[in-house]
Amino acid sequence: MTLDSVLTQAQKRRTIRHFDSTPVDMNDIRTALNIAATAPSGADMQPWHFCVITQDAKKRELREACEQVEREFYESRISEVWRQDLEKLNLQIEKPFLSEAPCLIVIFKQMKHEDSPGHWVPNYYVNESVGIATGFLIQALNQAGYAMLTYTPAPIHFLTELCGRPENEIAEMILVVGHARKDAPLPQLKKKTMEEIASFID
Ligand SMILES: Cc1cc2nc3c(=O)[nH]c(=O)nc-3n(C[C@H](O)[C@H](O)[C@H](O)COP(=O)(O)O)c2cc1C
């Protein structure tokens, strides 16, 4: 595989918000998680956990909880600038993709770990490390042909209990994984040019 072919596939990745019901192959999901786990992390703490949900009842429960959070967000917490930035994406309070997509991966960051019984110490560079692992995961699933949405309800803390995770873990996002519905609309976006994203000191 050449870097050019990786680029061609990477440029096909777009955020998809409408999924069909074709199931995911769990072997692909496991392989992609193994790829995510190769990410570098601060002091090799590997401060991530991936909760993979394919059960319909749990997806419905998660959707209901997220829609409640979205309602409160749009009604009282969102700033005017943020609202304007989101307008071009035409986002709604209802999140049907959470019950329609075959697979939800809730990505958790472990803010601290227990180095001896009852003794908790903070992890290093948690946001950076989990962000990199998430990037690896997205890239792997994109290479395998899956469609995805990086969904971030705000606030997101309720996912710890909903997924049965310990209190040292906070969700970073829900990665919605599946296959794009044929009629899935795509907002027109203009990506930055090489001149805008990079400078070279030779
Ligand atoms: C950290 C992060 C949070 C995001 N949160 C949401 C979200 O909550 N809802 C949503 O519909 N899209 C969300 N997105 C998707 C972005 O809107 C999308 O990546 C951006 O518009 C660029 O489009 P593209 O991914 O198709 O290139 C998020 C993306 C990132 C990286």
The ligand as a MOL file (V3000), in Angstrom:
LIG
                    3D

  0  0  0     0  0            999 V3000
M  V30 BEGIN CTAB
M  V30 COUNTS 31 33 0 0 0
M  V30 BEGIN ATOM
M  V30 1 C -14.1710 16.2800 18.3570 0
M  V30 2 C -15.2930 16.2770 17.3490 0
M  V30 3 C -16.5960 16.4210 17.7940 0
M  V30 4 C -17.6550 16.3540 16.8870 0
M  V30 5 N -18.9350 16.3900 17.3570 0
M  V30 6 C -19.9640 16.2330 16.4890 0
M  V30 7 C -21.3050 16.1300 16.9820 0
M  V30 8 O -21.5390 16.1440 18.1920 0
M  V30 9 N -22.3060 15.9910 16.0890 0
M  V30 10 C -22.0820 15.9130 14.7380 0
M  V30 11 O -23.0320 15.7610 13.9690 0
M  V30 12 N -20.8090 15.9950 14.2330 0
M  V30 13 C -19.7600 16.1330 15.0870 0
M  V30 14 N -18.4650 16.1630 14.6130 0
M  V30 15 C -18.2220 16.0150 13.1630 0
M  V30 16 C -17.7830 17.3450 12.5350 0
M  V30 17 O -18.8840 18.2050 12.4060 0
M  V30 18 C -17.1680 17.0250 11.1660 0
M  V30 19 O -16.0080 16.2470 11.3530 0
M  V30 20 C -16.7760 18.3130 10.4330 0
M  V30 21 O -17.9290 19.0390 10.0870 0
M  V30 22 C -15.9590 18.0140 9.1770 0
M  V30 23 O -16.6770 17.1950 8.3060 0
M  V30 24 P -16.0390 15.8460 7.7340 0
M  V30 25 O -15.7530 14.9440 8.9100 0
M  V30 26 O -17.0880 15.2770 6.8130 0
M  V30 27 O -14.7800 16.2030 7.0250 0
M  V30 28 C -17.3940 16.2260 15.4970 0
M  V30 29 C -16.0580 16.1060 15.0710 0
M  V30 30 C -15.0290 16.1020 15.9830 0
M  V30 31 C -13.6120 15.9050 15.4980 0
M  V30 END ATOM
M  V30 BEGIN BOND
M  V30 1 1 1 2
M  V30 2 1 2 3
M  V30 3 2 2 30
M  V30 4 2 3 4
M  V30 5 1 4 5
M  V30 6 1 4 28
M  V30 7 2 5 6
M  V30 8 1 6 7
M  V30 9 1 6 13
M  V30 10 2 7 8
M  V30 11 1 7 9
M  V30 12 1 9 10
M  V30 13 2 10 11
M  V30 14 1 10 12
M  V30 15 2 12 13
M  V30 16 1 13 14
M  V30 17 1 14 15
M  V30 18 1 14 28
M  V30 19 1 15 16
M  V30 20 1 16 17
M  V30 21 1 16 18
M  V30 22 1 18 19
M  V30 23 1 18 20
M  V30 24 1 20 21
M  V30 25 1 20 22
M  V30 26 1 22 23
M  V30 27 1 23 24
M  V30 28 2 24 25
M  V30 29 1 24 26
M  V30 30 1 24 27
M  V30 31 2 28 29
M  V30 32 1 29 30
M  V30 33 1 30 31
M  V30 END BOND
M  V30 END CTAB
M  END
